[in-house]
Amino acid sequence: MKVLSAVLLFIFIFTGLSFAEDSLQSARDNYYKGKISEAYKQITKALESGDERLDVFYYAGIIYSDFGETGKSIEILFTGLQKFPKNEKLLTIAGRNFIRAGRYLEGLSVLKELITLGNKDSRVREYAGDASVGLGRYKDAESYYKKALELNPGEVWVYIKLGRVQKRMKKFKDSRNSFSTALKKAREQNINLLTLLAEHELKGLDNN
């Protein structure tokens, strides 16, 4: 009887883990295929199954926000952070999602914590720049975007963000240089949309 109980318990645990693993994998696959609704359903199944692996919280934070439930995504990420304190993956997405929700000060606080922890991800500086723009701190935003580009010089979109901040600060020569660099790199990388955007931004400086 004890042996049978042990076998049944093993089957129950194994089946539960397999279900959770399948749900997480399915959520990931659907997310990268652009099927956000299906990804949302699958990552919700993983959460409801009690799966507390890091990637469940991480992908839930991403998918819930893209599905339009950014507030809920932040709650999930901080639940994950109780289990994985100071995890940089979770903190990065939490910082980004605070910004998406217009909670710039909270987002900046999280991102500054990451920088203090020694994080070297260019996105952390980019998001900190975004938060600073939201707070009207354009000088800080310029600094963060420049640091992001030091870590990842190929980020066309960050050059455009930098140019826009410099334009707001009336640093038109610097802004033109940033947009010109964005245009050059967009052409090199064959990113048509950003090529057009950089051209548009440069034309907007013609009278300055």
N, C-alpha and C positions, 0 to 999 in steps of 0.2 A: 504493500500500500504506500509506504514511504517512497519507494522507487518510482511508482506511478505518479505520485504527487510531484516529485522532483522533475520528472519528464514533462508533465503538463505545465509546470511553472516555466521550464526552459523554453517550451514551445510558445508559451504566451509572451515571454520576454522577447524571444527571437522574432516572432511575428510582429510585435509592436515596433521593434527597432527597424525591421525591414520596411514596414509601412511608413515610418517617419523618414527613413532614408530615401524611399521612393518619392515621397512628397517633396522633400527638399530638392532632390535631383530634378524632378519634374518642374518645380518652381523655377529653378535655375535655367533649365533648358527653354522653358516657355518665355522667360524674361528676355533671354538673349535672342530669341526669335521675334521679339516685339509683341508677344501675346500677353499683355499685362493682366487682363482679366483672368485668364487661366492661371497665370503665375500667382496672382493674388489668392485664388481658391486653393492652390496647392500649398502655398506657404502658410496659409491659415490652418490647413489640415495638420501641417507639421507642428505648429504652435499648440493647437488643441490636443494633439497627441501627447503633449508634455515633453517633447524633444527640447532639451536645453543646450544643444551644441552651439558653439560660437556662430557658425555660419547660418543657423536658423535665425538668430537675432539679427545678424548682419543683413541677410537678404530680405528679411521682413522689413527692416528699416528702409531699405531701398525701394522695395516693391510697394509697400503701403503708401509711401510718399508719392510715387509715380502714379498710383491708383487714385490719388486725391485725398488720402487720409494721413496727411503729414503730422497732425497732432497725435494721432494714435501711433504713428511710427516712432515718434520721439519717446512715448511711454514704453514701447517695446524695447527700444534701444537702451533705455535706462534700467529696465528690468534685466537686460543682458549684462549691463555694466555692474549690477549687484553680484552677478556670478563671475564676471571677468573684469575686475576693477582695473581702470586705466587702460583698457584695451584700445589700441590706437585705431584699429579698423572701425570699431563701434563709435568711438569719439569723433572720428572724422565725419562719418555720416550724420551723427547727431548734430555736429556743428553746422553742416550743410543744411540739414532739415530745419534747424532753428531759423536760418536765414530765409529759407523758402516760406516759412510761416510768418516772416516779418519780425521775428524776435531777435533782432540784430545784436543786442547787448549780450544776451544769453549765448548766442552762437559764437560771438567773439571771445567770450570767456572760456568756452570749451576749446576753441582753437588755440588760444594762448596757452592753455594747459598742455595741449599737445606739443607746442613748440618748446615749452619748458621741459617736457619729458625727453626732448632731443629728437623729435620727429623730423624727418628729412623729406617728406612728401610735398611736392610742389603744390598739390591741390590744397593742402592746409593753408599755405600762404595766399593762394588765390581766393579761397573762401573767406579768409580773414580780410582780404582786400574788399570783397563783396560786402561783408558786414560793415566795414568802415565806411564804404560809400553809403550804405543804408543809414548810417548814423551821421552822415555829413562830414566825416573826418577824411577829407580828400588827401591831405598830406600823408596820413597814415596809410591810406589805400594805395597811394603811389608807391610807398616804400614796400608794402607787402607784395604788390604785383611785380616789382623789380626783383624781390627775393625769390618769388616763384619762378621767374624767368632765368635767374641764375641757376636754379636747380633743374629746370627743363626749358632750354632755349628754343625748343621747337613748337611751343604752344602758341599758335597763331591767335586764338581767341583771347589769350591773356594780353598780348600786345594791343589788341583792339580795346580791351578794358582799360589798359594803361593809358592809351591815347585819349580815351574819352575823359578820364579823370584829369589828365593834364590840360585838356581843352577847358574843362570846368574851372581849372585853376588859372586859366588864361596863359598857360605856358605853351603857346602855339607852335613854337619851333620844336620843342620836345614832342608835342603831340603829333606833328607832321612826321617826325622821325619814327615814332612808334607805329603810326599807320603805314608808313612806307615799308618798314620792316615786316609788318603783318602781311602786306601785299606781296612782298618778295617771297616770304615763306609759304604763303597760301598757294602761290603759283608753283613753287618748287614741289609742294606736296599734292598738287592737283586738287585742291579743295575749292571747288567752284563757288559755293555759297559765300565762303569767307573772302574769296577774291573779290566778289562783287561788293561785299560789305566794306572791305578796306578801301576800295575805289570810291564808294559812296562817302565814307568818312573823310577821305582826302579832298574830295570836291567841296565838302562842307567847310573846309578851311580856306578856300580860295580867297575869301575877303578878309582874312586875318593875317 
